[in-house]
Amino acid sequence: MMPSYLEIAAALTTALAIWLAARNNPHTWSTGIVACVLYGVVFFQAKLYADVTLQVFFVITSLVGWWQWLHGKAGTTLPISRTPGLSLVLYVVGAIVVAVGYGAILHYYTDAYAPFVDSLVLTFSVLGQFLLMSRRLECWYAWLIVNTLSVPLYFSRELYLTGGLYLICWFNAWYGMYRWRREFAAQSKPAATLLVHGAGA
């Protein structure tokens, strides 16, 4: 089945937003909002209702993330940071528990397709989005999980363009992690240099 014009527009806009995110560019948020509206319609037509819910969440949080990136540190640009290990474990466990619960609701009360896998995509996307909003380096691990689950899910619904897009996103997540690690190391160097100079003063 050939992709619809709507799916093509959604995929291209999403690809641009994700590429901008990997480059730590705040325009990722405005572009992402447009992409989410388009994909909300695509996923509703495919009966992937958890993904529809996810697009609504993305639109709301993209507005917040846009502001946080530009003004989140006392009115200045928010730097990249790391997530404490225990917090990250709790976030992952919470995402799995919520996915099982929401998947059960979709399974018993709707005609949703692959409700548990779809719900895992939803909850780890929520986790990834919150980490991205805070410019946490670990957001890219969440997106790797999301992309790994999404590719076979979308192919199974004959959303081949979207599945291909998420396959590209899987590689982009590695690229984003590489870029963000470099920027995190670079922004940490001035602080380390100041400590060394201060100790020798």
C-alpha positions in Angstrom: 0.0 0.0 0.0 1.4 3.4 -1.0 1.7 6.0 1.8 -0.8 8.8 1.8 0.1 12.4 1.2 -0.7 13.0 4.9 1.8 10.3 6.0 4.4 11.6 3.7 4.0 15.2 5.1 4.0 13.9 8.6 7.2 11.8 8.1 9.1 14.6 6.4 8.2 17.1 9.1 9.1 14.6 11.9 12.4 13.8 10.2 13.3 17.5 10.2 12.3 17.9 13.9 14.3 14.9 15.0 17.4 16.0 13.0 17.1 19.4 14.7 16.9 17.7 18.1 20.1 15.8 17.4 21.8 19.1 16.6 20.6 20.6 19.9 18.6 23.2 17.9 15.5 24.7 19.6 13.6 24.9 16.3 13.0 21.1 16.9 10.0 22.1 19.0 8.1 24.2 16.6 8.7 21.7 13.8 7.7 18.9 16.0 4.3 20.4 16.9 3.4 20.5 13.2 4.5 16.9 12.8 2.5 15.7 15.8 -0.7 17.1 14.5 -0.2 15.4 11.2 0.7 12.1 12.8 -2.2 12.3 15.2 -4.5 11.9 12.2 -2.4 9.2 10.6 -2.3 7.0 13.7 -6.1 7.5 14.4 -6.8 6.1 10.9 -4.5 3.1 11.7 -6.2 2.4 15.0 -3.0 3.0 17.0 -4.9 4.9 19.7 -2.0 5.0 22.2 0.0 6.8 19.5 -2.8 9.3 19.0 -2.7 10.1 22.8 1.0 10.4 22.5 0.8 13.1 19.8 -1.5 15.2 22.0 1.0 14.9 24.8 3.8 15.8 22.4 2.1 19.0 21.3 1.6 20.2 24.9 5.0 19.3 26.1 6.7 20.7 23.0 5.4 24.1 23.9 6.9 23.7 27.4 10.1 22.3 26.1 10.5 25.1 23.7 10.3 27.6 26.5 12.6 25.6 28.8 15.4 25.3 26.3 15.4 29.0 25.7 14.8 30.3 29.3 14.9 27.3 31.6 18.0 28.3 33.6 17.1 31.5 35.4 16.0 33.0 32.1 19.0 31.7 30.1 19.6 28.8 27.8 19.3 25.4 29.5 22.5 23.3 29.4 22.8 19.6 28.7 22.9 17.5 31.9 23.0 13.9 33.1 20.2 12.0 35.0 21.1 10.4 38.3 21.2 6.6 38.0 18.6 5.8 40.6 16.1 8.3 39.1 16.7 6.8 35.7 15.9 3.3 37.0 12.7 4.5 38.6 11.7 6.3 35.4 12.2 3.1 33.4 10.3 0.9 35.8 7.4 3.4 35.9 7.2 3.5 32.1 6.9 -0.3 32.0 4.2 -0.5 34.7 2.1 2.3 33.1 2.5 0.6 29.7 1.2 -2.7 31.0 -1.8 -1.0 32.6 -2.7 1.2 29.7 -2.2 -1.7 27.3 -4.6 -3.8 29.3 -7.2 -1.0 29.0 -6.8 -0.8 25.3 -6.9 -4.6 24.9 -10.1 -5.1 26.8 -12.1 -2.0 25.9 -11.0 -1.0 22.4 -10.2 -2.5 19.0 -6.6 -1.2 19.3 -3.9 -3.0 17.4 -0.9 -4.4 19.4 -2.0 -2.5 22.5 0.9 -3.5 24.7 3.6 -2.7 22.2 1.9 0.5 21.3 1.6 1.4 24.9 5.4 0.8 25.4 6.0 3.1 22.5 3.8 5.7 24.3 5.4 5.5 27.8 9.0 5.4 26.6 8.2 8.3 24.3 6.8 10.2 27.2 10.0 9.4 29.2 12.1 10.5 26.3 10.2 13.7 25.8 10.5 14.7 29.5 14.2 14.0 29.4 14.5 15.9 26.2 12.6 18.9 27.6 15.2 19.0 30.5 18.1 18.5 28.0 19.1 15.3 29.7 21.6 13.2 27.8 19.8 10.0 28.6 16.8 11.0 26.4 18.6 9.3 23.5 18.5 5.9 25.3 14.7 6.3 25.5 14.4 7.2 21.9 16.5 4.1 20.9 13.9 1.9 22.7 11.0 3.8 21.1 12.5 3.4 17.6 13.4 -0.3 18.1 9.7 -1.0 19.0 8.2 1.3 16.5 9.8 0.0 13.3 8.2 -3.5 13.3 4.9 -2.1 14.8 4.4 0.4 11.9 5.5 -2.0 9.2 2.9 -4.5 10.5 0.2 -1.8 9.9 1.5 -1.2 6.4 2.8 2.2 7.5 6.0 1.5 5.5 7.1 5.1 5.2 6.6 5.7 8.9 8.4 2.5 9.7 11.3 3.5 7.5 11.4 6.9 9.1 11.7 5.4 12.6 14.5 3.1 11.3 16.4 6.3 10.2 15.5 7.8 13.6 17.2 4.8 15.3 20.4 5.8 13.6 19.7 9.4 14.3 19.4 8.6 18.1 23.0 7.3 18.0 24.1 10.4 16.2 22.2 12.6 18.7 23.8 10.8 21.6 27.3 11.4 20.0 26.6 15.1 19.4 25.2 15.7 22.9 28.1 13.9 24.6 30.5 16.1 22.8 28.6 19.3 23.7 28.3 18.1 27.3 32.0 17.5 27.6 32.7 20.9 26.0 30.4 22.8 28.3 32.0 21.0 31.3 35.5 22.0 30.4 35.3 25.7 31.5 34.1 24.7 34.9 36.9 22.1 35.3 39.4 24.7 34.1 38.2 27.2 36.7 38.5 24.6 39.5 42.1 23.9 38.5 43.1 27.5 38.2 41.3 28.3 41.5 43.1 25.5 43.3 46.5 26.8 42.0 45.8 30.5 42.9 
